[in-house]
Amino acid sequence: QVQLVESGGGLVQPGGSLRLSCAASGSIFSINVMGWYRQAPGTQRNLVATITKGGSTNLSDSVKGRFTISRDKNTVYLQMSSLKPEDTATYCCFIPTVAMNYWGKGTLVTVSS
């Protein structure tokens, strides 16, 4: 089993910044891809960003230029800047594997004045 624990969410004003962290633990042998999804109330879950073990990143068009994803071994970070009200969502860390996908419980980010 793999456990994912996110932290760093909270309330921030529009234009502000937050940094999310997700630490993976448990039966970890070699994690290739780690990433973040987000889901706002009443909407579907959307992919935000992914990063490979080699450092290759992919970000959704809606966050390019504002968010960056980085990684230190089995911890993945999401640096969010120039936040907008539409970024309000629960952000979940995930690890896709051949056998199954692992998900964290999520951390709430609220962008509001």
Salt bridges, closest charged atoms under 4 A:
ASP61 OD1 - LYS64 NZ 3.25
ASP87 OD1 - ARG38 NH1 2.93
ASP87 OD2 - ARG66 NH1 2.67
